[in-house]
Structures are given as C-alpha cells and as structure tokens.
Amino acid sequence: MPELPEVERFKNFVDRTSLHQKIAFAKLAETDRLFDISAKDLIHILEGNEFEDTYRHGKFLFIRLKRKGYLMLHFGMTGELYYRDPDEKSPKVYVLLIRFENGRNFLFADSRGFGMIAWVHSIEEFIKKRGYGEDALLIDQDSFIRLFRKRRVAIKTALMNQNIIAGIGNEFSDAILFQTKIHPLSNSGKLTIDQFTDIFHAMKKILKESVSHDADRNKLNHYFLLNQRQAGLACPRCEGKTEWQTIGGRSSYFCPSCQKSYQ
C-alpha cells in the first residue's frame, strides 16, 4: 500500500513529467472513485487546464491546476501513475486518463479499486474538514510526543491513524517499531518520553531515507520488516523469530523476543 515515501515518489514523477502541458482530453473510467464532485464537472475543470505544481500531505497528492483549485489523488492499496506515448503499453485498468496536447497520456491506475479522486478548492480546508493530522515528515518532536502520550491504544494503531499524523501505514509502522524495540501492541499511554523520542527519530530517519531512494525497497533492506514480511524469520538482532498478528485490522510483523510490550 502506498505510504508517505511512495506518494512523495508520485509527486516527483508528476513534477518531472507532466507540468505546464495543456490538457486536451480527460476520461474517467470509474466514476465511483470520485467524491465531492461529479465526473462531468471534473472533466470540465481538467480539459483545457494545466498542471502547475504539486503538494503532498500524508498519503494525499495534490496537483495544483493553472485554473481553479487542485486535483487530489489518493492511491488506496495499489494506485500507480504512468506517463506514456499512446502506442506504449499502458495498464488495462485505469481510473483516470489525461491526454496532453503533446500526445502523451497521464494515467492513474488502481487495480484493486481503493483509490480516490477529488477536486478541492483549498488544501488547508480539505485537511481540516476531514481531521487529518500533521504530515509525518513535518511534525516536530514536542508535538509528536504530546499527541501520542494521551492515546490509550496500541502504538502501532496510533502510528497508522491518519488523524493523529498523516503518512504512516502498515509496513512503515512495523519498521519503525522494530528499530525502537517496542512491541506494536504496547499501550501508547504507557510509553515514556524517551521511548517516544526514539520512535520520533526512527520515523524521521526511515521516512527521509525512503524518500531519498524514491521508496525503492531494494535499497532499504537494512530496515528489517520493510521487505521481509513473514512469520518465522530469524531476527537479525537477537535469537528470536518473527511473528504475525492482526493489529488495528492490519497484518503486523514483529519480533516478540526483542520488542518489549508495555501495558
């Protein structure tokens, strides 16, 4: 599932390929992915318009239009972007196709169908209205600790809660907690300030490095549990083996031997 580093990669992709080109044609293949706007209105806004620049907040990508607001993309579990010549092989299942006047196609594909598209007038209003937290790369240490100390849920569940901080999902939360030797079921309200400080710094380090590598997991193998997500693996830090458990409705992996639980 695309998390903050993947969405940052999408942002860079749009910046590199698709800015300042007039949109000749737009087509929505699946209108049930829209919210707060009709397909007719969105196409009317897009056609004849241009992408000016991009902004990311958590797992949301906002593409500023030359005329009138922002195109918002949320990538669900399998969302991906493409920029192709018409004769190049393109995904058969796509949600949105945009053809620029230069003949190139910009596609938002999503095979599993959880991605969403919207048009928003103001990013700030969109975030505030839906109660999303501050971006995980932008939040400061004091704010992070203050937000998490008052929670009384599993620390993994809190880290994935986009209303607390935006951008962290299932896989990165496991990696962060493994690095800090904290069991994902630990009660957030039972952790110390020093432990939250460790979580904060691990979060920043992993996310920043992931962004610097365009979310290429092959370059992040030293962050155990980003790629090796299965039970029964030998822990690289102790003599234990990884276990699997559903936490917050998500498949979670951890080493119970060296990740201590705090309840």
C-alpha positions in Angstrom: 0.0 0.0 0.0 1.5 3.4 -0.9 2.7 5.2 2.2 4.3 8.6 2.5 7.5 7.8 0.6 5.6 6.2 -2.3 3.3 9.3 -2.6 6.4 11.5 -2.5 7.7 9.5 -5.4 4.5 10.1 -7.3 4.8 13.8 -6.5 8.3 13.8 -8.0 7.1 11.8 -11.0 4.4 14.4 -11.8 6.9 17.2 -11.4 9.3 15.5 -13.8 6.8 14.5 -16.5 3.6 16.4 -16.5 3.7 20.1 -15.5 2.9 23.0 -17.8 1.2 21.0 -20.5 -2.3 21.8 -21.7 -4.8 19.0 -21.2 -6.6 18.2 -24.5 -8.8 15.4 -23.2 -9.8 13.7 -19.9 -11.6 10.5 -19.3 -12.8 8.8 -16.1 -13.1 5.0 -16.4 -14.7 4.6 -13.0 -16.8 7.4 -11.6 -17.4 5.7 -8.2 -13.9 6.8 -7.2 -14.9 10.4 -7.1 -16.1 12.3 -4.0 -17.5 15.8 -3.7 -17.6 16.3 -7.5 -19.3 14.8 -10.5 -17.5 13.2 -13.4 -18.9 15.9 -15.7 -17.7 18.7 -13.6 -14.2 17.3 -13.1 -13.7 16.7 -16.8 -14.9 20.2 -17.5 -12.3 21.6 -15.0 -9.5 19.5 -16.4 -9.9 19.9 -20.1 -8.0 23.0 -21.4 -6.3 23.3 -18.0 -2.6 22.6 -17.0 -0.8 21.1 -14.0 1.2 23.9 -12.3 2.9 22.2 -9.3 2.3 19.6 -6.7 1.9 19.2 -2.9 1.8 16.1 -0.7 0.2 15.8 2.7 0.5 12.3 4.2 -0.8 9.9 1.6 -2.6 12.5 -0.4 -1.2 14.1 -3.6 -2.5 17.5 -4.6 -1.8 18.7 -8.2 -2.4 22.5 -8.5 -4.2 23.4 -11.7 -3.4 26.6 -13.6 -7.1 27.4 -13.4 -9.2 26.6 -10.4 -8.0 24.5 -7.5 -6.3 21.2 -7.1 -6.7 17.7 -8.4 -6.4 15.3 -5.4 -5.3 11.7 -5.8 -5.4 9.1 -3.1 -3.7 5.8 -4.1 -5.5 3.3 -1.9 -3.7 0.0 -1.8 -2.4 -0.4 -5.4 -2.5 3.1 -7.0 0.1 4.0 -9.6 0.9 6.8 -12.1 2.0 6.5 -15.7 3.1 8.9 -18.4 3.1 7.2 -21.8 3.0 7.6 -25.5 -0.3 6.4 -26.9 1.4 3.4 -28.6 3.2 2.3 -25.4 1.8 -0.5 -23.3 -0.5 1.0 -20.7 -2.4 -0.6 -17.8 -5.7 -2.1 -18.9 -7.4 -1.0 -15.7 -7.2 2.7 -15.0 -9.3 5.3 -13.2 -8.3 8.5 -14.9 -6.7 9.1 -18.3 -5.5 12.6 -19.2 -4.1 13.3 -22.7 -1.9 16.3 -23.1 -1.7 18.4 -26.3 1.7 16.9 -26.9 0.0 13.5 -27.4 1.3 11.9 -24.1 -1.1 10.2 -21.7 -1.1 10.6 -18.0 -2.8 7.7 -16.3 -3.9 7.0 -12.7 -4.3 3.2 -12.4 -5.6 1.2 -9.5 -6.1 -2.5 -9.9 -7.8 -3.1 -6.5 -10.1 -0.2 -6.5 -9.5 1.6 -3.3 -8.0 4.8 -4.7 -10.0 8.1 -4.8 -10.1 11.3 -6.9 -11.4 14.7 -5.9 -11.2 18.3 -6.9 -10.5 20.6 -3.9 -10.5 24.4 -3.7 -8.2 24.6 -0.7 -5.8 22.0 0.6 -6.0 23.5 4.1 -9.8 23.3 4.2 -9.7 19.7 2.8 -7.3 18.6 5.6 -9.1 20.5 8.3 -12.6 19.3 7.3 -11.5 15.6 7.4 -9.4 16.0 10.5 -6.1 14.7 9.2 -3.1 15.2 11.3 0.2 17.0 10.5 2.4 15.4 7.9 4.8 12.8 9.5 7.8 14.5 7.8 6.9 18.0 9.1 5.7 17.4 12.6 8.1 18.5 15.3 9.2 16.3 18.3 7.3 18.1 21.0 4.0 18.0 19.0 4.6 14.3 18.2 5.1 13.3 21.9 2.2 15.4 23.1 -0.2 13.8 20.6 0.9 10.2 21.3 1.2 10.3 25.1 -2.5 10.9 25.6 -3.6 7.9 23.4 -4.7 4.7 25.1 -4.5 2.4 22.1 -1.8 0.1 20.6 1.2 2.2 19.5 1.0 0.7 16.0 -2.7 1.6 15.7 -1.8 5.2 16.8 1.0 5.5 14.3 -1.3 4.4 11.5 -4.1 6.8 12.5 -4.1 9.5 9.8 -6.0 11.8 12.2 -3.0 11.8 14.6 -0.2 12.1 12.0 -0.5 11.6 8.3 1.6 9.4 6.1 2.5 6.2 8.0 0.8 2.9 7.2 1.2 -0.7 7.9 4.7 -1.5 6.7 6.5 1.6 7.9 4.9 1.4 11.3 6.3 -2.1 11.7 9.7 -1.0 10.6 9.7 2.0 13.0 8.7 -0.1 16.0 11.2 -2.8 15.2 14.0 -0.3 15.1 13.0 1.0 18.5 12.5 -2.4 20.1 8.9 -1.7 21.0 6.1 -4.3 20.6 3.4 -3.0 18.3 0.7 -3.9 20.8 2.2 -1.7 23.5 -0.2 0.8 25.0 0.8 4.2 23.7 -0.2 5.8 27.0 2.3 3.6 28.9 5.4 4.6 26.9 7.9 7.1 28.3 9.0 10.4 26.8 12.4 8.7 25.9 10.6 6.0 24.0 8.5 8.4 22.1 11.7 10.4 21.3 13.2 7.2 19.9 10.1 6.5 17.9 10.1 10.0 16.5 13.7 9.9 15.4 13.3 6.4 13.9 10.3 7.6 12.0 12.1 10.6 10.6 15.2 8.7 9.7 13.3 5.8 7.9 10.9 8.1 6.0 13.7 10.6 4.9 15.9 7.8 3.7 13.0 6.1 1.9 12.1 9.4 0.2 15.8 9.9 -0.9 15.7 6.4 -2.5 12.3 7.1 -4.3 10.7 4.4 -2.0 12.9 1.7 -3.6 12.6 -1.1 -1.0 15.6 -2.9 -2.5 17.7 0.0 -1.2 16.2 -0.2 2.3 16.9 -3.8 3.2 18.8 -2.7 6.3 15.4 -1.7 7.7 14.2 -5.2 8.6 10.4 -5.8 8.1 10.1 -3.3 5.3 10.8 -6.1 2.8 10.9 -9.3 4.9 7.3 -9.5 5.9 6.6 -13.1 7.0 6.4 -15.1 10.2 9.2 -17.4 11.3 12.2 -15.3 10.0 15.3 -15.2 12.1 15.6 -11.8 13.8 18.8 -10.0 12.7 19.2 -8.6 16.2 18.5 -11.5 18.6 17.9 -15.2 18.6 14.1 -14.8 18.2 11.9 -15.3 15.2 9.3 -13.0 13.7 5.6 -13.5 14.5 2.4 -12.3 12.7 -0.7 -10.8 14.3 -3.6 -8.7 13.2 -3.4 -5.3 14.9 -5.7 -2.5 14.0 -7.2 -4.6 11.2 -3.8 -5.0 9.5 -1.3 -7.8 9.2 1.6 -6.9 11.5 5.1 -8.5 11.9 7.4 -8.1 14.9 10.0 -10.0 16.9 8.5 -10.8 20.4 11.9 -11.6 21.7 13.4 -8.2 21.4 10.4 -5.9 21.0 9.1 -5.4 24.6 5.4 -5.0 25.3 4.3 -2.1 27.6 0.8 -2.4 29.0 
